[in-house]
Every structure is written in C-alpha cells, then in structure tokens.
Amino acid sequence: MLFFTILHLTIGIIKYEMRCCSSSMDLSRIGLGLSLLALVSAVGSIAYVNQTLGGIPSQLSTIENNQKQSEQRLAAIEAAQKQTEQNIRGVAAATGVPLGETEALQRQIDFRKLITDAEREGKVVFYALSQDVPPALAKAFQSKYPKITVDYLGGHGATLAKKFRDETSAGVPSADVINLSADMPPLKKDGLLLKYSPPEVSIYPSELKDPDGYYASLRQTLTGVVAYNTKVIPKDQAPKTWDDLLDPKWKGKIGIPDGKLGGGNLVWLMARYVQLGENEATFKVWLQRFAANQPRIVSGGSGNIEPLLVVGEFPIAIANPHNIEQSKQQGAPVDWVPSIRAVKEVYWIGLSKTASHPNAAKLFLSWALGDEGQRVLAGINHIPSRPGIPPELKTLAGEGYAFISSEYRDSHDAQFRKLFEDIVLGQK
Amino acid sequence: MLIYGSLRASSPLDPRGDPRITADNYIRVFTDPTTLSLLQNTLVYAVASTLTSLLVGTSLAWLFARTNVGFKRFFEIIIIVPIMIPPLVAAFSWIFLLSPNVGIINHTLRFVLGLKEAPLDIFSIWGMVWVSGLYGASSTFLLTSVAFNAMDPSLEEAAKISGSGVVSAAARVTFPMMAPAILSAAVLQFVQSAEAFDVPAILGAPRFLVYSTAIRFALEGKTTPDYGQATAYAINLLIITIVGIFIYQRLTSSSRKFATVTGKGYRPGLIDLHRWKYVVMVVIICYLTLTVVLPLALVLFASLLPYYDGVNVEALSRISLDRYAALLVYPNFDRALRNTLFLAFSVATVTAILSAVIAYIAVKTKIRGRGAIEGLATAPVAFPAVVFGLALVWTYLTFKVGIYGTIWILFIAYVTRFLPYGVRFTSSNMIQLHSDLEEAARTSGGSFAQVFLRVIFPLTILGFIAGWFYVFIHSTRELGASLFLMTHGNEVLSTVLFDFWSFGRLTDVAALSALLIFIGVIPFIFLRFAGRRFGRLT
C-alpha cells in the first residue's frame, strides 16, 4: 500500500510540476518536489516499521483478552448445562416420564434449535486437507439442509494449517470447521479450537477421538504403500514384502518421495522402522540395502510420483492407495500391494474457536461424523471412522497397519530426515 | 516486512513467538557450507538459461522483424505459446519427452542411433537450463521483436552500402543498437530463472538445489516453517537480482546512444535473404516443432485422456472430452474462471498504464531521482513469488484494511509483481525514441499530457501492447503468491491447477492448461492485429 501511495504521490507531483513549468522546465523545482517526496516516504517507512513493532504487544493483549472472554463464555455454558440437567430432572419428576426418555426428548429439542440457529446463519466455512472430500460432503449436506451453504477450501498440509492459524490470529474470517491430519493437535495446544463433542461421537473408539473432546476422526487414509505399473510388472511378479524391494532387479526402478521435505514423505520409513521393532541398527541396515538399489527420488508429493508411475518412468513407487484406486477405476495400468502394510493416518475434524457461524459449524460437524456423512466418505473410497460403516473397498479395510501418530511424526521428524539425507541421498 | 522477518527468530505474525531481533538467521545462512553451492548453482542455472533464451529469442526476433522470412504471423503465434503453458506443466511435458526411460525423443534417438543407453537426461542441470531457456526464449522474443520492429533500418542500409554483408550488418549494427532491449530481456530472464521454482523443483531437486527451491523447502519441509532461514535466503537472492538490475542500469544510462527512432521519416525495409530464406525457414520449422509443437501436442493429447501412459495406439481409443466436461462441473470452477479473467484484464491494463508513465519518467525526463523510481518499481521482481506472497499476507494481516480474502489482495500482488516486467517492456521501447520528437511537440505548445498521449504513446504502442500481453499471460498463471493469498472466495485458475496437480490428476491439469493457453492465444491474435494497424497509422 505504502508503495502505491508513494507512486501515486510521485505521479501527482510530477504532473503538477509539469503543468506549472512546462514553458521553462524548471528542473530544480521538480528536484525540490522529489526531495520532499523522499522525505515523506522516509518518514512513512519509519512510521511503518514502528507500527509493525508496536503492533505486537497490542496483538498480544488482544489475544489474552480473547482468551479471557472465551473462558468466561465457557463457564457460562457449563453453568447453563448444569441448569439444563436440573431442568430435565425437574421435568422428568413433574411429568412422570422416565429420565432417559426426557433426556432423549431434550436432545431432540436441542437439535431442532441447533438447526434453526444454523439455518439463520445460513453458511458454514469448511477447510479440508483433501480435494474430493469437501465437495462431496458439501453437496450431500446442502441437499439435506438447503438453507445452509457450505463454502470450502481444499488445501495441502502446512499451507492450509498455516492459513487457518494466520487468519484466526489476525481475526479475519476463516474456517468454522477444519479437517487436518498431523497439524490438528498443535491447533488444540495453541487454543485455536472449540471444544465440541456431539452425541454422534460417543460410539467412536477412543483412539479416533480427542480425550478432551476438541476433535474426532472424520476419516482415515492409508499412505506409503507399494504400488506398481501392471503393464511393466505382472501381478504375480510384483514385490510382496518390504524385503522384496531389496532385490537387485529393481535397481533404479523404485520411485520414492523426497524425504528431505519431511512430513508425509517420511511416514513410510517410520512405519518400516516401527515394524522392525524400532531397532535403529536393523533399520539402518535395511535402509542402506534399499538405498543401494538406487531409488529414484521424486521432488514433491504424490502429484509428481503417480503420473511417472502410470507412464512407466519407474515401475514401482511408494504411493497413496486412495489415489491409486482412483486411477485404477479410470483404467490406468496401476495397482498396489495390500500385503505390504504401511501407515494408517487419521484426519481429524474440529471447530474453530473464533467460528463466525458456530451453530452451522456444529450441525455440519455432527452430520459429517454421523451415519450420513460417513457413508458419503465411504462412497468416494475413503475409510470412514464411524463404527459399523465399512469402507466400500475391501482392501482398504485390512488390519495390521502401523499407526504413526501425529506426535510420533513430529518427534521423529528430524531423526528420519537425517537418516534419509545421510543414507538415501548420500547414495550416488 | 521481509527484512524484519529475516531478523526475527520466529514468524512475525505469531505474537507469542520469540520477538527478539537477531542476525542469527544470516549467520546460519552464511556459515552453512551448502550456501556456497546454492549460490553457485543459482548463478550457473540463471546465467546458462539467460544465454540460451537470448541466443534463440533475439535471433528469431531479428529474423521475423528484419528479414523476408515467410508465414511470420503464424510462426509468431507458435513462438509465443510456451509462455502460456504453466511452467509446472512445461517441465512435466519435457519429462515425457526427454526422461531416460520413457522420453519419446530419447526413445526415437535410441532407435535411430542404435544406442543402448538414453542419450539425454532431463533430470539434470542441462535439462533445467533447456526447459527454462526455451521458455525464456519466448519472452525474449516478445520483448526484443518490439524493438526490432521500431528500429530505423537506414543504419542497416548504410552498413550494407559500405560493403558489409547481411550477417555482419546484423552483428555490428543491428544488435548493438538493440542493446537496451536485449539487455532488458537478459535482466528479466536472469531474474526470472533465479527466482523460478517449478522447473528446478521438478527437474533438479533434491540433488541440485537453487535458492528458490531451498526457500520453499525451508518453508514447507519442516513441521514448523523456518521463516527466518527462508527470508534470509530470499535476501541473498534479492542481492543477486539487484546487482543484475544495477549493471543493466549502468549499461543503458546513456540512453541517447540508442535513440534510433528520430523525427526523420523512415520506411521499414526488409532484408532479402534470397535462397537462404528457405534454409532458414526449414530451421525455424524444425526448431518450433521440437520445442513448441511437440510439448504442446503432448499437453493437448493428455487432456483428452482419462490417464496418460505414453503415446500408444490403445490410448487413441480412450480419447474423449471428458476431462473438459469434468472441469466445467468442478466445484468453484466458475468462480475461479471469473476471478482469473477479471484479474488478467484489470491487472494487465493498470500495469501497462503505470509502467508507461514510470518508463517515461525514467527514460525521457531529467528529473532527479528518476533512477530511484525505476529502481523502486523494479524491486519487486527480485522477490521470489513465495516470499512475496508471504510478505503480503503478513502485511495485510497486521494492518487490517479489509482486503484480505478478497480479489483485491491478488490484484495488488499481481500489479506490484508484474510492474517491473511492464516497465522493462515500455522502457526499452522508449529508449529508442529520440527526444527531438517530444521537444518539437513541446515547442509547438503541447502540454505534458498532450505530448505523452499524442506523441510518445502512439510511437511506443507496440511496447505497450507487448507489455500488456505479457502481464496478462503471467496473471493467468501466477501461482507462487496466489497460493498464499487465496482463501475461500478468491480462488483463481492457477490454484485450481495446483489442486489437481498435488493430487496427481495429470490429465485434468493438461485440460486446464489447454484452457489457459486458449485464454492467452485469443488476446494475442487480436493484439497483434490491432498492433499492426496502429503501427501503420503512426
């Protein structure tokens, strides 16, 4: 903005000078004008920097204020809840209807109120770490609640979480509902999430929900499986175990993601490490042998690996089965090896503490974690989290996957990055 | 904001972060042994691709503007196409042509020459230079052909009368006269390849890193982005580019030397190549087929398929327009298309006008500090898009002026980012104008506005149009800054493209690229036509 103001000023002054001295072209006056301008911009820049530096304590106090406010609100809500419980007991006693039934009725009343409030808000903003999940959920949700539009943003890893963080801490409108994997626990730690655990979550197993009720698993996904090009390698000759990948016949024929980028590109190695009993020596030996087979390191994520696998630049690759299944359905010559059990990742869903549409957000989250939302996800080849709803693809349901938690990923990131750089990248 | 960020120990937006101002990031960057190799890699890559694009781009521009080669209009369109292909897609289409295992050209060469090993490997520094050099050749062509067209050919004729041949006249008269335009193109190309991300990331990483890839990895590679290191790298890159721009300004400071459009009337005569004409045309056709038509055909071919598994007969049976149909129903696609079109037109127009004014001030007036204005307008070119986007996000989230999350933040980002390019286009053209023209107009009583609108503007319209077009194209594909600035509601086509990309939907990417090329070709054809008419009128 500053830059534009200066530009605008410059042009303005020059035009003015030009008009008044066009007959004599008095250059010294133009010079004077410009030095004035330089002075203005210098003062401007100093003010700019000062404001930046000065802005931070005030932001800090805003955040503290916000926190205080939400604590107060939380206390009010808890008090109201207690009140409601007493009321229900009172109603049960007065009408003679059993307590359980009264509670169920009360839930229905609450839910109806939630719907009216949500419809009054008319909109919910959903950020999700996926390309196909948000439109599919939005479409189904909107057809059930036509008065509420779902506006969404699909994004990728650190970028989406960063956007959410920046937006909420700056106080500009952001997501009401957010769906992330490993980036979710840090959001809770930094107090950016709203505690909300709808009745739907009660039947979820404990590993698929936050013990404090801040988020629950929307879906799970498998990563780091071994995929192959069926045109190059017939099914019976495809590798069956991790050790099959060490066979010298695959030298230079395995595409792997660039572990230097960390994050999701290292989880398959972490899974292998866990499988080998977290024994660093054994793992290093395996990795060295794997590296001796000169895998092709592909920069970026699955977006760069899969097209090269399909075209046959390398016939084997570490990939994500959801994407492989999608390509397979379109007829592409690829498949993956279910016997090599890789990693199951959890994608959490939670509410923003500063949600601009809190009721619509609650309704959307309850619906997505309920029967209907979960079936929508199963229909697009994801692994639903709700007990009793199996994935439509049988191969995806398999047990025995390594579970690499977000915390494990975080704490082992540096170690694996170094192992990757030293052993895999070090291999010439 | 950027310098401040590089000095901070943590993200400037995180008020609870460590607020200390520290030089640690610089110490870390300068003492890291990989910094030297980064510097070396960046320079080798940027210089080599600049030279490639200059060599190819200017010779093509000279041939088309100054000789009687045939089918010029048709060729011109084809030469421009590469800048319309998003760099990400260009890099990938070259993988399919030149990769060691499935590259079509490699296959053909192996078959024809009877080789065992693939003769060429795209995953190398030379692959990177090749792709970005060819890419740059198109921009260089666009920039220099304007200057060649506006040149007074009488000097060339004089050289010929004094006995020099076509080649030596070109080498000793034409090209030196074109120095400002060629240098402009060189600076642009140098800076662009120094900051380009896609090509080095896809073809060079992880073994061959340059500053831009190192910056992105510092931001994305770790669970908590290392803003300090990224910005410190960015400042290094800034220094490299500023040195480049400074050298350029020194070289073109005596602009009168290059003024070849004077008040004297001239008739642009073309050089007759005689029998060489056909040889040259065959060379041009071969070159264009190899470098433009093949990758373009590959993109179009892939856009018709459900998946790309090489060029083969079976693939032909799967051809359909499904990918395009899928695009139309893709959620939020209409919004992204509207945003992109709006931005491209408005940004191109505003940038072209602003840069004409800036170029005029910098080139034609004697105002003190004019260099500073040009420098200020040129500075944003030195910021890698990613860092630029980041700096804007920080700025607009710190000072809430209500444009975050709207299309206007993208508008400001694009104008700031592309202004330097616009200025390069118009100023290299303006340097050619001799000041007798405006002095004549002014002595006859014309005001500043009149002189500018009625003398300068019509004479530099070709540069203006070329600049408009260049900015238009770049606005349709800008990704680096857009990724950081967009949120729900201000999506653009390039971010949709990136979505497809990161989920491996290659053929959707191809279909969207085809659409982007189409969006770019239409105004180009129109402008070339309009430009020619204008050129004749003046």
Interface residues (C-beta under 8 A of the other chain):
Chain A: M1 F3 F4 I6 L7 T10 I11 I14 K15 M18 R19 S22 L27 I30 G31 L34 S35 L37 A38 V49 Q51 T52 G55 I56 P57 Q59 L60 I63 V125 Y127 Q131 D132 P134 P135 A138 D151 Y152 L153 G154 H156 G157 A158 T159 K162 K163 R165 D166 E167 S169 A170 G171 V172 P173 S174 A182 K231 D258 K260 L261 G262 G263 I297 S299 G300 G301 S302 G303 N304 I305 E306 P307 L308 V310 V311 G312 E313 F314 N323 S327 Q330 G331 A332 P333 R409 D410 D413 R417 L425
Chain B: M1 Y4 P12 L13 D14 P15 R16 P19 F92 I95 F96 S99 N101 V102 A201 I202 G204 A205 P206 R207 T213 F217 L219 E220 G221 K222 T223 P225 P306 Y307 Y308 D309 G310 R318 P331 L354 V357 I358 I361 T365 K366 I367 R368 G369 A372 I373 L376 A377 V393 T395 L397 T398 F399 K400 V401 Y404 G405 I412 T416 R442 S447 F448 A449 L483 F484 T487 H488 G489 E491 D499 F500 W501 S502 F503 G504 L506
